[in-house]
Protein backbone atom coordinates (compact mmCIF):
# COMPACT_ATOMS: atom_id res chain seq x y z
CA UNK A 1 0.00 0.00 0.00
CA UNK A 2 2.83 2.37 0.77
CA UNK A 3 4.21 1.94 -2.76
CA UNK A 4 0.85 2.84 -4.28
CA UNK A 5 0.49 5.90 -2.03
CA UNK A 6 4.01 6.98 -2.89
CA UNK A 7 3.40 6.52 -6.62
CA UNK A 8 0.16 8.55 -6.42
CA UNK A 9 1.85 11.42 -4.58
CA UNK A 10 4.72 11.42 -7.08
CA UNK A 11 2.23 11.36 -9.96
CA UNK A 12 0.51 14.44 -8.52
CA UNK A 13 3.83 16.24 -8.31
CA UNK A 14 4.64 15.31 -11.90
CA UNK A 15 1.20 16.49 -13.06
CA UNK A 16 1.57 19.87 -11.34
CA UNK A 17 4.71 20.67 -13.30
CA UNK A 18 2.87 20.61 -16.63
CA UNK A 19 1.98 24.25 -17.11
CA UNK A 20 2.88 25.09 -20.71
CA UNK A 21 0.26 25.32 -23.48
CA UNK A 22 2.23 22.65 -25.34
CA UNK A 23 0.69 20.11 -22.98
CA UNK A 24 -2.76 20.86 -24.36
CA UNK A 25 -1.47 20.24 -27.88
CA UNK A 26 0.22 17.06 -26.64
CA UNK A 27 -3.08 15.87 -25.16
CA UNK A 28 -4.91 16.53 -28.42
CA UNK A 29 -2.27 14.78 -30.53
CA UNK A 30 -2.26 11.81 -28.15
CA UNK A 31 -6.05 11.52 -28.37
CA UNK A 32 -5.97 11.61 -32.18
CA UNK A 33 -3.10 9.13 -32.44
CA UNK A 34 -4.68 6.69 -29.98
CA UNK A 35 -7.92 6.81 -31.94
CA UNK A 36 -6.21 6.32 -35.28
CA UNK A 37 -4.00 3.49 -34.08
CA UNK A 38 -6.88 1.75 -32.32
CA UNK A 39 -9.19 2.04 -35.32
CA UNK A 40 -6.45 0.92 -37.73
CA UNK A 41 -5.47 -1.99 -35.51
CA UNK A 42 -9.06 -3.21 -35.27
CA UNK A 43 -9.56 -2.92 -39.00
CA UNK A 44 -6.28 -4.72 -39.70
CA UNK A 45 -6.93 -7.59 -37.29
CA UNK A 46 -10.47 -8.06 -38.55
CA UNK A 47 -9.33 -8.01 -42.17
CA UNK A 48 -6.63 -10.66 -41.77
CA UNK A 49 -8.57 -13.88 -41.20
CA UNK A 50 -11.51 -13.13 -43.45
CA UNK A 51 -11.97 -12.87 -47.18
CA UNK A 52 -13.61 -9.48 -46.74
CA UNK A 53 -13.22 -6.82 -44.09
CA UNK A 54 -15.68 -6.65 -41.21
CA UNK A 55 -17.46 -3.31 -41.17
CA UNK A 56 -16.48 -1.10 -38.26
CA UNK A 57 -20.18 -0.53 -37.51
CA UNK A 58 -20.26 -4.15 -36.37
CA UNK A 59 -17.51 -3.34 -33.89
CA UNK A 60 -19.19 -0.22 -32.56
CA UNK A 61 -22.37 -2.12 -31.66
CA UNK A 62 -20.32 -4.15 -29.18
CA UNK A 63 -23.04 -6.74 -28.53
CA UNK A 64 -21.02 -9.64 -29.82
CA UNK A 65 -18.66 -11.02 -27.17
CA UNK A 66 -16.12 -11.98 -29.81
CA UNK A 67 -16.01 -8.42 -31.15
CA UNK A 68 -15.41 -7.18 -27.63
CA UNK A 69 -12.42 -9.53 -27.40
CA UNK A 70 -11.06 -8.01 -30.60
CA UNK A 71 -11.63 -4.35 -29.79
CA UNK A 72 -10.93 -4.00 -26.07
CA UNK A 73 -7.51 -5.72 -25.93
CA UNK A 74 -6.27 -3.61 -28.84
CA UNK A 75 -7.15 -0.40 -26.97
CA UNK A 76 -4.40 -0.78 -24.37
CA UNK A 77 -1.40 -1.05 -26.70
CA UNK A 78 -2.89 1.72 -28.85
CA UNK A 79 -2.68 4.06 -25.84
CA UNK A 80 1.05 3.45 -25.50
CA UNK A 81 1.75 3.56 -29.26
CA UNK A 82 -0.34 6.75 -29.55
CA UNK A 83 1.66 8.38 -26.77
CA UNK A 84 4.92 7.32 -28.40
CA UNK A 85 3.91 8.79 -31.76
CA UNK A 86 2.58 12.00 -30.16
CA UNK A 87 5.72 12.47 -28.05
CA UNK A 88 7.87 11.97 -31.13
CA UNK A 89 5.84 14.44 -33.19
CA UNK A 90 5.99 17.15 -30.53
CA UNK A 91 9.64 16.42 -29.78
CA UNK A 92 10.46 17.45 -33.36
CA UNK A 93 9.11 20.97 -32.62
CA UNK A 94 12.00 22.83 -30.90
CA UNK A 95 9.91 25.19 -28.70
CA UNK A 96 7.81 22.28 -27.47
CA UNK A 97 10.92 20.22 -26.80
CA UNK A 98 12.43 23.03 -24.74
CA UNK A 99 9.20 23.46 -22.75
CA UNK A 100 8.95 19.74 -22.03
CA UNK A 101 12.64 19.52 -21.08
CA UNK A 102 12.20 22.48 -18.72
CA UNK A 103 9.17 20.83 -17.10
CA UNK A 104 10.95 17.48 -16.80
CA UNK A 105 14.06 18.97 -15.19
CA UNK A 106 14.43 17.68 -11.64
CA UNK A 107 11.81 14.94 -11.96
CA UNK A 108 13.09 11.40 -12.18
CA UNK A 109 11.70 9.41 -15.12
CA UNK A 110 10.23 12.42 -16.91
CA UNK A 111 12.89 13.09 -19.54
CA UNK A 112 12.07 12.27 -23.15
CA UNK A 113 14.32 9.23 -23.31
CA UNK A 114 13.15 7.79 -19.98
CA UNK A 115 9.48 8.35 -20.80
CA UNK A 116 9.86 6.84 -24.26
CA UNK A 117 11.71 3.78 -22.98
CA UNK A 118 8.99 3.14 -20.39
CA UNK A 119 6.25 3.64 -22.96
CA UNK A 120 8.01 1.35 -25.41
CA UNK A 121 8.31 -1.42 -22.83
CA UNK A 122 4.62 -1.12 -21.97
CA UNK A 123 3.65 -0.94 -25.66
CA UNK A 124 5.60 -4.07 -26.54
CA UNK A 125 4.25 -6.07 -23.60
CA UNK A 126 0.67 -4.91 -24.22
CA UNK A 127 0.97 -5.67 -27.94
CA UNK A 128 2.35 -9.17 -27.31
CA UNK A 129 -0.61 -9.88 -25.03
CA UNK A 130 -3.39 -8.10 -26.96
CA UNK A 131 -2.73 -9.08 -30.57
CA UNK A 132 -2.99 -12.86 -30.03
CA UNK A 133 -6.22 -12.38 -28.05
CA UNK A 134 -7.65 -10.23 -30.84
CA UNK A 135 -6.50 -12.64 -33.54
CA UNK A 136 -8.02 -15.66 -31.81
CA UNK A 137 -11.28 -13.79 -31.27
CA UNK A 138 -11.35 -12.56 -34.86
CA UNK A 139 -11.14 -16.13 -36.17
CA UNK A 140 -14.19 -16.99 -34.13
CA UNK A 141 -16.37 -14.17 -35.48
CA UNK A 142 -19.42 -15.40 -37.33
CA UNK A 143 -19.93 -13.33 -40.44
NUFI-583841 format. One record per residue (C-alpha): residue in one letter; y, z, x. Coordinates in steps of 0.1 Angstrom, whole numbers, padded with zeros to 4 digits, always signed. Each point is the difference from the previous one (the first is absolute). Example, Ala and Ser with C-alpha at 12.3 -4.5 7.8 and 13.67 -1.06 7.14 Angstrom:
A-0045+0078+0123/S+0034-0007+0014/
! end
This chain:
X+0000+0000+0000/X+0024+0008+0028/X-0005-0036+0014/X+0009-0015-0034/X+0031+0023-0003/X+0011-0009+0035/X-0005-0037-0006/X+0021+0002-0032/X+0028+0018+0016/X+0000-0025+0029/X+0000-0029-0025/X+0030+0015-0017/X+0018+0002+0033/X-0009-0036+0008/X+0012-0012-0034/X+0034+0018+0004/X+0008-0020+0031/X-0001-0033-0018/X+0036-0005-0009/X+0009-0036+0009/X+0002-0028-0026/X-0026-0018+0019/X-0026+0023-0015/X+0008-0014-0035/X-0007-0035+0013/X-0031+0013+0017/X-0012+0014-0033/X+0006-0032-0018/X-0017-0021+0026/X-0030+0024+0000/X-0003-0003-0038/X+0001-0038+0001/X-0025-0002+0029/X-0024+0024-0016/X+0001-0019-0032/X-0005-0034+0017/X-0028+0012+0022/X-0018+0018-0029/X+0003-0030-0023/X-0011-0024+0027/X-0029+0022+0010/X-0012+0002-0036/X+0003-0037-0005/X-0018-0007+0033/X-0029+0024-0006/X-0005-0013-0036/X+0001-0036+0012/X-0027+0004+0027/X-0032+0006-0020/X+0008-0023-0029/X+0002-0037-0005/X+0034+0005-0016/X+0027+0026+0004/X+0001+0029-0025/X+0034+0000-0018/X+0022+0029+0010/X+0006+0008-0037/X-0037+0011-0001/X+0009+0025+0028/X+0031+0013-0017/X-0019+0009-0032/X-0020+0025+0021/X-0026+0007-0027/X-0029-0013+0020/X-0014+0026+0023/X-0010-0026+0026/X+0036-0014+0001/X+0012+0036+0006/X-0023+0002+0030/X+0015-0032+0013/X+0036+0008-0005/X+0004+0037+0007/X-0017+0002+0034/X+0021-0029+0012/X+0032+0018-0009/X-0004+0026+0028/X-0003-0023+0030/X+0028-0021-0015/X+0024+0030+0002/X-0007+0003+0037/X+0002-0038+0007/X+0031-0003-0020/X+0017+0028+0020/X-0011-0016+0032/X+0015-0034-0010/X+0032+0016-0013/X+0005+0021+0031/X-0005-0030+0022/X+0024-0021-0021/X+0028+0027+0002/X-0008+0007+0036/X+0011-0036+0009/X+0035+0008-0014/X+0018+0017+0029/X+0024+0022-0021/X-0029+0012-0021/X-0021+0007+0031/X+0028+0021+0015/X+0005+0020-0032/X-0038+0007-0003/X-0002+0009+0037/X+0030+0024-0004/X-0017+0016-0030/X-0033+0003+0018/X+0015+0016+0031/X-0013+0036+0003/X-0028-0004-0026/X-0035-0002+0013/X-0020-0029-0014/X+0030-0018-0015/X+0007-0026+0027/X-0008-0036-0008/X-0031-0002+0022/X-0014+0033-0012/X+0005-0008-0036/X-0015-0035+0004/X-0030+0013+0018/X-0007+0026-0027/X+0005-0026-0028/X-0022-0024+0018/X-0028+0026+0003/X+0003+0008-0037/X+0002-0037-0009/X-0032-0008+0019/X-0020+0029-0014/X+0012-0006-0035/X-0008-0037+0003/X-0035+0006+0014/X-0007+0023-0030/X+0018-0020-0028/X-0010-0036+0007/X-0038+0006-0003/X+0005+0020-0032/X+0022-0028-0015/X-0024-0027+0012/X-0031+0017-0015/X+0019+0005-0033/X+0012-0036-0001/X-0035-0013+0003/X-0009+0021-0031/X+0028-0014-0022/X-0012-0018-0030/X+0021-0031-0005/
! end
